[in-house]
Amino acid sequence: MNRNTALRLTRSSAPKVARQPRRWASYDRASLTHDALLEKVEAGLGEDGDGRPLKIDADAKTVSTAAGRLPISPLFDPAWMKARRRVQKAEPGPRLGRFRLKLANNPFARALVTPLRKCANTGATLPRYFLQDFELVKHPETGKGWWAPGPLSFDFMQPTKRPDEAQLDEARLDEARLDEAQAAEAPPAPEMTQAMAAVTAQAQAQEGASSETAGEKRPHRAPVTTYTLSKKAVVGAIGGPNRKFFAMMTGIRTGMAMGAETRDTVWRPDMGDILLRMMRREAVDALITRTTREHGPEERFVEACARWEDVAGVKLRGCVLWLPGAAGGGGGDGSRDAVAGSGSGSGRGYATLDVPGAKYGRKMPVYDLGWLLGEEETRRLREAAAVFRDNEILVMKQWPSISAMRLHLLLWRLQGYLVESPPRPRMGSKQGREGR
């Protein structure tokens, strides 16, 4: 159908729209007092024939006129008006109590409250944080549709103010408002290599749009967006030889946005490696920004520890960054035994460190940066930040900052992206029957 052709509906084919229910209006508590309502009603009555203002006796239910006192309508009764109007809810006050403050600044709690989305390939419905968004962008040279990683994983990684300033802004911490805050001006995605020109088409389009008007700027979120489980094996399977996974990912989207140009799209076969490099680069850039500061103490965001026992004494501790093989590293030969890990058979899984006696933060995630960031990015991190070059055990703190929280979430996402899930036993196998 030609998109310029308007679809005209006749009376018989026009859909019948149900009448929407009336919405209740809320009023300020100060405007619902007896005196405020009485003053508002008297202001609308005006004056009598002698030029005197009409007055209402709320107790006697009468109004003064030139002909004497007459009964008033129930519509003018302040008690009736107050009963019919809803009081506006007061704005929430500041969080009180240590538990509520800790919960609001907990990155894992923030990940769990993100909106639910569904992975088309695995059928898993999870909070949006555990899924990776891919959006359809136009190649700057060929004009063909290419799938590229979305911005949800990389938004607000760099601090907007000085790195030593806390940025506690609850309105921006809400995921639903993060998109609106950056709708007018979104930071470009990091450019990887020339071979990834199609994936970074969004960033190149934003750089070339500097001479365009504000109304022609690309929106922060693409109209066509799909989600898949944030696992390297799942993302790699979509670009594999079996095209069923790619068809399932794009087949879940329907509607007016899925036009003819969205059918013949390109998915890079190495998308799993590309997304891994993007997350690693973003994490290293944020760590370098946090540790190469010019203001305040050097250990404000990342504090080095000589031994594993010293981690418990760090204030505002969030997670442990373990970098084996540092020049001045500590921990000794028992470094691997100090943490409890679970995950893949190779030992590269989810590791935690127990802090006995702590009321909050009794379990801390431990990230093996050498494995998490890769050899190339680990070398760049050590060259740029001296604290990672001279220490083996470091603690990244949980400051009430949006960018600091996003860095914690990115490290956890990167850990889950690389960890290989153990194979599930078949229901007909002996292992599956024993587990029931």
Secondary structure, 3 states (H helix, E strand, C coil): CCCCCCCCCCCCCCCCCCCCCCCCCEECHHHHCHHHHHHHHHHHHCECCCCCECCEECCCCEEEECCEEEECCHHHCHHHHHHHCEECCCCCCCCCCHHHHHHHCCHHHHHHCCCEEECCCCCCEEEHHHEEEEEEEECCCCCCEEEEECCCCCCCCCCCCCCCCCCCCHHHHCHHHHHHHCCCCCCCCCCCCHHHCCCCHHHHHHHHHHHCCHHHCCCCCCCCEEEEECCHHHHHHHCCCCCHHHHHHHHCCCCCCCCHHHCCCECCCCHHHHHHHHHHHHHHHHHHHHHCCCCCCCCCCEEEECCHHHHHHCCCEEEEEECCCCCCCCCHHHCCCCCEEEECCCCCEEEEEECCCCCCCCEEEEEEHHHHHHHHHHHHHHHHCHHHHHCCEEEEECCCCHHHHHHHHHHHHHHHHHCCCCCCCCCCCHHHHHHC
